[in-house]
Amino acid sequence: MKNIGIDIRPLMSSARTGVGEYTYELLNAIFNLDKENQYFLFYNSYKDVSQNIPKWKQPNIHYIHTKWPNKLLNASIKIFGLPKIDKLIGHCDYFFSTNFNFTALSKNTKHILTIHDLSFEFFPNLFSFKRRLWHKIINPKKQCQKAEIILTPSQNTKRDLVEHYKIEPDKIKVIYPGVNCSTQIQTETDIQKKYNLPNHFILFLGTIEPRKNIVGLIEAFEIFCKENSFSNLNLVIAGHKGWNDKKIYQKAKSSPYKDKIKLIGPVEAKEKNTLYSISEVFVYPSFYEGFGFPVVEAMACGTPVITSNRSSLPEITENSAFLINPNRPSEISMAITKLIQDKKLQEHFK
């Protein structure tokens, strides 16, 4: 029996992004299988975030909640290397971080670290100054060098770590995340009424931020509408607001086809599968992804997918998606036209 500490700070937010989804689904699968090892789930928040933390009730799962102000905890770890998180727990054989964070551990505690991607290294202009500073302070390269084992969600991220950080390949393990394909809880009628959805639409779902190339998607949709004036197809954009999203909303508002573009905001986890299923095509033209959960989720729902021929996306789709150059809106538009008009092609990508 081992004592395993796990950093669940990615689960403190009410808006669960890709890292949060990864953390929850992975831990849920582990806890359903392992009844022997003892798990100590660590999170720190001065504010009460208990309503956001998943409630696992297995007897071998224990919650460790500290109430430091986050800035004070992070500064103390960075400057003094204290507190040792494994000491706050009591004793750990292993400590598992599901993402980069401020982490200090005793020498005898082995660190397992998940690296989702290195987008912040390759596309710093797609991150806020605050986020760039955060990455510089936590020093991801040093964390990778010190970790006992590194987990990545794709061969693409492993390759980036080896080439960019010079990490030994043998200590990097690729584990492809799974997706939740549970029965749809919301009916199509419920979803369409709640969000006032059109009958025919293409869908984007993800954080509303520059890295997702939503401006490029809107430009592609404008080309599609101009070339297919007879079409009753609409564009639905769903997701939480992100950094530097103002240009995206302005682009949608100023579009000559703004009446056919609908931004519906975030959707609940139980609604996603239904939303994927009732869309004609799912389009995800991101510039860079370590994995790309929405793409795999849409594929699992039988929805034809258009996505980028960049980073991990060709790897995870395995010839089951229509791949495009995200820098060419005309190419995205062409892909939409082909998938909408060609029923055989639709079936091929379902």
N, C-alpha and C positions, 0 to 999 in steps of 0.2 A: 504494500500500500504506500502511495506517495501523497505528499501534500503539494498541491498545485495552486499557486496564486494566479489569478486572471485579472487583468486590467479591464474593467467594464465602463471606463469613463466615456467611450464612444456611445454608450446607451443612455447617457444622462439627458440628452436633448429630446424634446417632444417630436421634432422633425427628424425622422430616421432616414439618413442618407445611405449611400452605398456601403460605407464602412460599418454603419450601425446595422444594416441588414445582414452583412457578412458576419458580424459578431454574434448577433442574435441567432441566426439560423445554424451557425457552426456549434455554438454552445448548446443550443437546444438539442441538436443531434447527439453531441457527446454525452450530455446528461441523461438522455433516454437510454443510452447504451451502457454507460459505466456507473455501476453502483458501489464500486470498491474504493477507488481513490477519493481523497477528500479535496474538495474545491473551495477556495476562498476568493470570493469575488470582491475586488477592491474598487471603490470609487470615492472621490472627494468632492464635496460641494458645501460651501457655507450656506447656500440657499437650500430649501427643501425641494429635491427633485425626485422624491420617492415615487411619485405618481408615474414617472417615466421609466423607472427601473422594472424590468421583467421580474415576475415573482415565481421563481422556481422553488418547489417545496420538497424536493428530494432530501432525505436526511443527511446525505454526504455533501450538501451545498451550504455554504455559510457566507453571509454578507459582512464585509468590513467597510464601514462608512466613517470617514474622517471629515471634519468640518472646518478645515483650514480655508481661509480665503485663497482662491486658486493662484492669484498672483504671488502671494506670500509663499505658498508651497512650491511653486515653480522656481521662484528666485532662490529659495533655500536649497533646493535640489541642484540647481545650476551652479551656485557659488560654493556651497559647503558639501555637496554630495549627501545631504541629509534632508529629511529622514529616509532611512532605508525602508523601502516599501515592504520588503519581506519581513522586516522586524516589526512593522505595524501589524502584520498578519500573525506573527508568532514564529513560525518556521515554515520555509518553503524549500522543497527540493527543486522545483521549477517555477518560473514566473513567466506567464504568457501575455505578451502585449499584442493586441489585435491591430495596432497601428502605432506610428511614432507618437511619443509623448515624453514629458519630463519624468524620467524614471531613474531611481538610484537603488541598487541592489547590493547585498553582501557578496563577497567573492565566491562563497560556496554555493550560491543560488544560480542555477543555470537559466539563462535567458533565452526564451523562444520568442521570435519577433516576426510579425507579418508585415511585409512591404507590399502595398497594393500597386504602386506605380511610382515613377520618378518624373511625373509631369511638371513638378515645381522646378526641376533641374532643366528640362528641355524647353519649357514654355513659361518662364518667369513673368512675362508680360501679361499672362492670363490670370495672374494672382494679385491680390491687393498688396500694398506696401506692408501692411501689418502682417499678412500671411507670409510674405517673403522673409520678413524679419524673424518671425516665429520659426520658420524652417532653419534659418541661419543659426539661431540661438540653440536649438535642440541638436543640431549637428547630426543629421541622418546618417552620413557616411561613417562617423565614429560609432554610432549605435549599431550599425550593421557589422562593423569590424569586431565589436565586443560581444555580439550575440553568439550563443552556442549553435543555434539552428535558426535559419531564416525560412519562412514560408512565403511563397508567392502564388497569386491566383492564375498565373499564366507563364508559359515559356518566354514570352516577350519580356515580362518584368524580370525574370531570372537573367535573361541575356543583357538587359540594361544594367543590372547590378554588377554582373561580371565585367562588362566592358567599361562602364562609367566609374564604378567604385572599386574595381579590381578585387571583388570578393571571390574567394575560392568556390568554384561551382559545386564541390562536394557538400558544402554545408547549406546549400539552398535546395529546398524541396518544393516542387510544384504540386499544389493541391487545388484542383478546380472546384470552386464553390458550387453548391447545388442551389436550386431555386424552389420556392414553394409553389407547387402545382395543385394545391388543395381545391376542393370544390368551390365554385363561385358562390359567394354568400349573397351578393346583391343581384337582383334581376336586371335584365337589360332596360326594362321600363323604368325601374327605380333610378338607374344611373342617368338615363336620358332626361328624365324629368328633373332630377336634382341639379344637373349642370346645364340644362336646356340645350342639349346637344342636337346638332343637325343629323339627318338620316344617313348621310354619306360623308365620311371624313377620313383624312389621313391623320395620324397621331404622332406627337412627340411627347415623351414623358421623361422628365429628369430635372435637375436643378437648373433654374433660369440664370445662366452665367455664360460668359464669352467662350469658355472652353468647349461648350456643347455645340457651338456653331449654329445657333438658332437664327441669327441674322441671315446666314447663308441659306438656311432652310426657307425662310420667308421669301428671300430673293428667288429661290428655286420655285416656290409656289406661285409667285407672280409670273414667272416665265410660263409655267404650266397653264395658268389661267388665260394668259394672253394667247397662247397657241391652241388652247382648247376651250374657246369661249362658250361652247355648248355644254360643258361639264357642270354638274351640280355638286362637285366635290368641294369640301371645306377643309380647313386646317385647324386642328385642335391642339393646343399647346398646354400641357399639364405639368405642374411641379412647383416646388417651393422657390421663393425668391432667393437669389444668390448675389454674389459680389458683382458690382458694375452691371446690373441688369437694366438700367435706365434706357440705354441705347436699344435694347431688345424691345421693350415696351413702346418706345417712340417709333421704331421701325414698323411694328404692327399697326400702330395708330395712324401713321402717315401713309400706309400702303394704299394704292388705288383699289386694292381688293380687301380692304379692312373689314367689310361686311361679311366676308367669308373666312375671316381669321378670328378664332375664339380662344382667349386665354382663360382657363378655368381655375388656376391656382392649384394648390396641393390636393391630392386625393388620398383617401384612407387606404390602408394596405388591403383591406377586404374588398375594395372596389377595383383594384388594379386589373385583375384577371378578366373581369367583365369588360372593362374599358378596352383592353387589348383586343378582346374577342369581337367587339362590335365595330372596330375600326377596319377600314378597307386595307390599309397599309400602315406599318409602323416605320417611321423614318428617324434615324439616329445618326446624324452626320458629324459626330464629335471629332475634334482634332487629335485627341489622345485619350486612351483608356487603359487602365491596368487589367480590367476585365470587362465591364459593361453589363451590369445586371439587367437593365431594361431590355436589352437586345435578346438575352437568353430567355427572359420572362415572356416576351412577345412570341418568340419562336415556340416556346412550350405551350402557348395558347393557340397555336396554329395560325398565327397572323403572319402574312408575308412581310419580310423585313428588308429595308434598305439601310445600309450602314457604311461606314468609312473603310477604305482599304489601308488603314493605318494602325499602328501599334498592335494591340492584342486582338482587335476585332476580326480580322480574317482567321486567326487561330481559333477563336471560340465559336465562330459560326460554321466552320468546316464546310464550305461550299453550299451552305443552306441559307445564304442571304445574298441579296443583290448588292455587290460592293461598288462604291463610287469614290471619286476623289473629292474630299470635303471642301477643297479650295475652288471647285468649279460648280456653281449653282446650276448651270445649264446641264451638267451631267446628272445632277440630282433630279432635275426636272424631267429629263429623258427617262430616268429609271422609274419615276412615278408614272409617267405616261405608259411605258411598256407594261408595268405591273397592273395598271388599271384596265388596259385594253386587251391584254393577252391572258385569257383564262388558263391556258395550259401552263404559262409561266407562273401564274398565281399558285396553281396546284403544285408545281415543282418546288416552290419556296415555302409551302405550308408544312 
